[in-house]
Amino acid sequence: MDYNDSELPLGPRREDLLPTSTERSVKVVVVGGFGVGKTTMVGSVSEIRPLTTEETMTQAGVGVDDLSGVERKTETTVAMDFGRITLNDQLVLYLFGTPGQQRFWFLWNGVIAGALGAVVLVDTRRLEDSFPAMDRLEQGGIPFVVAINNFPGAPVYPVSDLRSALDLPGHVPLVNCDARRLDSSRDVLLTLMHHLYDSATATSEAL
């Protein structure tokens, strides 16, 4: 359909407008290894049409990207994912997903800057892929929760074993999730919000 200048839509779509009762917005990042489900989580929970920067994987990644465990993956995030979810009448979360491959890590500083908290997505078939993400968050002083994305056929371990393997402190929440489901992804974000509140309360009481 052709549009003339007077018919072009101006501004955001009606469904993308923030509720008038919104009082606060918070930036949250979703991080993790390559192919762990970051784009899927942002897309499943976002109330607006998510922005993605997925591109088809090409021969340029052969020998560079480790596809172990995700051999069927055909697209990859090359910059970031973006979505939004309203948790209640006053609080809105802006979600940013980071690229997973090491060759795109130079983009991380801009994506995670200003984030109040983070979700680290983990695939139990490739636990070691989550270490760089957690290291970056710890270096930046960004609180996070860890969510085990339950891939079909992936090994299941006791919580105590996972905590030990990931070297997680006792105060860092560890939860299971299905990044494809809105309710499951939303529960992960609520867990993060409770963790941030508890951390802020503990800090204020210590002062």
DOFI-987268 format. One line per 8 residues: their letters; for each residue x, y negated, z negated of C-alpha. Coordinates in Angstrom, 3 decimals, padded with zeros to 6 digits. Layout:
<pts>
a = X Y Z | ...
</pts>
This chain:
<pts>
mdyndsel = 000.000 000.000 000.000 | 001.276 -003.479 000.901 | 001.123 -006.332 -001.606 | 001.258 -010.047 -001.026 | 002.891 -012.352 -003.577 | -000.373 -013.020 -005.417 | -001.019 -009.297 -005.895 | 002.368 -008.305 -007.301
plgprred = 002.085 -007.120 -010.933 | 003.789 -009.476 -013.381 | 005.360 -008.379 -016.655 | 005.017 -004.996 -018.361 | 002.179 -002.623 -017.664 | -000.702 -002.750 -020.136 | 000.211 000.664 -021.561 | 003.776 -000.536 -022.200
llptster = 002.814 -003.506 -024.364 | 003.728 -003.335 -028.050 | 000.883 -003.216 -030.583 | 000.140 -006.720 -031.867 | 000.601 -005.448 -035.435 | 004.260 -004.487 -034.845 | 006.518 -006.065 -037.461 | 009.797 -004.268 -036.946
svkvvvvg = 011.677 -002.390 -034.237 | 014.546 000.007 -034.838 | 017.162 001.361 -032.440 | 017.805 005.108 -032.674 | 020.212 007.135 -030.546 | 019.906 010.783 -029.538 | 023.334 012.335 -029.067 | 024.887 015.741 -028.550
gfgvgktt = 026.734 017.895 -026.083 | 026.092 018.368 -022.396 | 022.727 019.984 -021.605 | 021.569 020.099 -025.217 | 018.170 018.469 -024.526 | 018.629 014.748 -025.141 | 016.756 013.637 -022.026 | 014.043 016.188 -022.775
mvgsvsei = 013.558 014.890 -026.331 | 013.376 011.238 -025.300 | 010.927 012.098 -022.533 | 008.711 014.320 -024.662 | 008.242 011.814 -027.472 | 008.190 008.505 -025.587 | 004.818 006.755 -025.405 | 005.955 004.799 -022.358
rpltteet = 007.300 006.159 -019.117 | 010.915 006.921 -020.072 | 013.836 005.432 -018.243 | 016.320 008.096 -017.195 | 019.584 007.931 -015.291 | 019.749 011.563 -014.254 | 021.581 012.337 -011.065 | 021.977 015.584 -009.154
mtqagvgv = 025.148 017.405 -010.111 | 027.627 017.614 -007.254 | 030.916 019.289 -006.413 | 032.676 016.407 -008.180 | 031.845 018.056 -011.489 | 033.223 021.480 -010.575 | 036.137 022.305 -012.852 | 035.398 019.205 -014.934
ddlsgver = 031.997 019.886 -016.539 | 031.706 022.995 -018.699 | 028.440 024.712 -017.693 | 028.793 027.598 -020.132 | 025.312 028.380 -021.419 | 023.634 025.865 -019.086 | 024.490 027.378 -015.725 | 021.042 026.538 -014.315
ktettvam = 021.322 022.829 -015.032 | 021.146 020.817 -011.802 | 020.934 017.209 -013.056 | 022.858 015.205 -015.615 | 022.548 011.853 -017.405 | 025.175 009.438 -016.137 | 024.377 006.362 -018.256 | 021.537 006.670 -020.791
dfgritln = 017.921 007.581 -021.413 | 015.439 005.129 -022.898 | 012.034 005.554 -024.501 | 009.784 004.115 -027.191 | 007.571 005.532 -029.917 | 005.314 003.729 -032.382 | 005.530 005.524 -035.723 | 002.855 003.394 -037.404
dqlvlylf = 001.134 000.026 -037.002 | 004.251 -001.852 -038.102 | 007.253 000.244 -036.988 | 008.458 000.958 -033.456 | 011.498 003.048 -032.546 | 013.504 002.377 -029.407 | 015.209 005.603 -028.361 | 018.479 005.753 -026.446
gtpgqqrf = 019.916 009.042 -025.219 | 023.641 009.250 -024.510 | 025.381 011.137 -021.696 | 026.861 014.431 -022.824 | 029.832 014.952 -020.531 | 033.213 013.739 -021.701 | 033.820 011.800 -018.468 | 030.898 009.512 -019.364
wflwngvi = 031.830 008.940 -023.003 | 033.206 005.483 -022.201 | 029.544 004.384 -022.066 | 028.838 005.441 -025.641 | 030.018 002.262 -027.380 | 027.428 000.154 -025.603 | 024.638 002.682 -026.127 | 025.169 003.286 -029.853
agalgavv = 025.967 -000.344 -030.758 | 023.355 -001.677 -033.173 | 021.752 001.714 -033.838 | 020.277 002.136 -037.300 | 020.454 005.937 -037.136 | 020.896 008.909 -034.867 | 019.709 012.408 -034.057 | 022.413 014.935 -033.221
lvdtrrle = 020.915 017.678 -031.056 | 022.643 021.051 -031.324 | 022.557 024.214 -029.216 | 023.591 027.230 -031.314 | 025.240 028.774 -028.252 | 027.691 025.861 -028.169 | 028.010 024.510 -031.700 | 031.441 023.031 -031.040
dsfpamdr = 029.970 020.616 -028.475 | 028.306 018.664 -031.279 | 031.540 017.819 -033.112 | 032.598 014.844 -030.928 | 029.158 013.262 -031.312 | 029.190 013.592 -035.093 | 032.736 012.246 -035.239 | 031.744 009.147 -033.258
leqggipf = 028.764 008.501 -035.531 | 030.816 008.948 -038.697 | 033.496 006.601 -037.374 | 030.822 004.030 -036.610 | 029.129 004.434 -039.986 | 025.833 005.461 -038.376 | 023.693 007.821 -040.526 | 022.322 010.845 -038.700
vvainnfp = 020.292 014.021 -038.967 | 021.079 017.256 -037.150 | 018.359 019.021 -035.152 | 018.826 022.562 -033.853 | 017.118 022.682 -030.466 | 015.600 026.163 -030.232 | 016.510 027.404 -026.772 | 014.962 030.765 -025.753
gapvypvs = 017.424 033.544 -026.422 | 019.833 031.364 -028.395 | 021.277 032.975 -031.540 | 019.585 032.167 -034.849 | 021.763 031.666 -037.922 | 020.994 031.114 -041.615 | 020.907 027.449 -042.628 | 023.864 027.927 -044.962
dlrsaldl = 025.966 029.360 -042.116 | 025.025 026.487 -039.805 | 025.913 023.905 -042.429 | 029.259 025.573 -042.956 | 030.001 025.867 -039.220 | 029.065 022.226 -038.617 | 030.805 021.074 -041.819 | 027.683 019.152 -042.832
pghvplvn = 027.548 017.368 -046.195 | 024.622 018.392 -048.370 | 022.846 015.047 -047.989 | 022.620 015.284 -044.173 | 019.252 016.796 -043.140 | 019.347 019.875 -040.900 | 016.112 020.799 -039.114 | 014.870 023.023 -036.300
cdarrlds = 013.040 021.587 -033.323 | 011.726 022.194 -029.838 | 012.763 019.122 -027.852 | 010.076 019.866 -025.259 | 007.257 019.232 -027.748 | 006.062 015.792 -028.777 | 005.075 016.866 -032.305 | 008.386 018.599 -032.946
srdvlltl = 010.481 015.700 -031.643 | 008.378 013.235 -033.634 | 008.963 015.251 -036.813 | 012.716 014.999 -036.219 | 012.444 011.207 -035.950 | 010.348 011.046 -039.120 | 013.018 013.107 -040.888 | 015.586 010.547 -039.752
mhhlydsa = 013.457 007.666 -041.039 | 013.097 009.334 -044.450 | 016.861 009.953 -044.504 | 017.594 006.310 -043.707 | 015.197 005.183 -046.436 | 016.735 007.530 -049.002 | 020.244 006.409 -048.039 | 019.309 002.737 -048.324
tatseal = 017.646 003.331 -051.698 | 020.667 005.207 -053.046 | 022.982 002.425 -051.881 | 020.896 -000.321 -053.520 | 020.703 001.610 -056.790 | 024.463 002.042 -056.802 | 025.057 -001.728 -056.508
</pts>
